[in-house]
């Protein structure tokens, strides 16, 4: 079986994630290809798309949100993602048990004794009038019946798990600050969530495997599980084995992939790219070593924005408010060529973030 080393996996990931070459894709198609963008920090997806698309107008993503063609919702790993309307309707039922289990794992003590079926029914009654509500609003509406848990456990269990909801605009719009207000997906999108297959088969699970490999492969089953948070996909993987190809990584793990998906030459040059906080190019794997070294792995869950040099995390970055300046803090020393490439891409990012008002970059000492 062919062994793919870390550099080969790195280049495959960059290609699938649209980070090896910026893509000429409409924003909706890019969101679909990437299986959504992690979005608990509302402005971060804009940088993620800017780094991936040859031409990107932030208004395009805002328009998709207000036009109800993409939505912000709790989905993979119980985190907020921007996904297409078609995908959330197809995938939400498959994620329901995982969402409930993960919220319950956080608030098991507080929710002890609460009948979650009754809580869900009460939540649906509250949301029946289609009035957008915050988590706190939801919790207060049912707290007379369940006073013990407190607002946060009740609100999160309802909005993030028991009810299939969307976070409504203006939250998530470009340069907009707004609290999270929720509506039922079926109400907001005017379509019902796809039900599970009546024959017990798992076409949604199989579709998730294919879509994940198209955007993240080659990958191990553990990587797939780390991306979506679903434990029940081994049957879907087994059902697809006849149409997949297999490799091994340097640790001996089996990696699966779509046969015709891009796996570039490991020596393919990789341009500098600036990634937003919590980007799925890093978080979408159990083994994140293909992009980030073990010494800096903690950055991936700490909300750090990172810079890829030769395809790997080599710096962090921040934007100085109001100055049009991007500050880069290297994690190692840059060569002269690397520094020039980082400064060039950083100037382009500074211009994007400031609407052309500034293009300054400061590179700190490593």
Helices and strands as residue ranges (DSSP letters): E 3-4, H 6-16, H 27-33, E 37-38, H 44-50, H 58-66, E 70-74, G 76-78, E 80-84, H 85-106, H 116-127, H 135-142, H 151-157, I 158-162, E 165-167, E 182-184, H 185-189, H 203-216, H 221-228, H 234-240, G 241-243, E 244-249, E 254-258, E 273-275, H 280-283, G 288-290, G 294-301, E 305-309, E 312-320, E 325-330, H 336-353, E 360-364
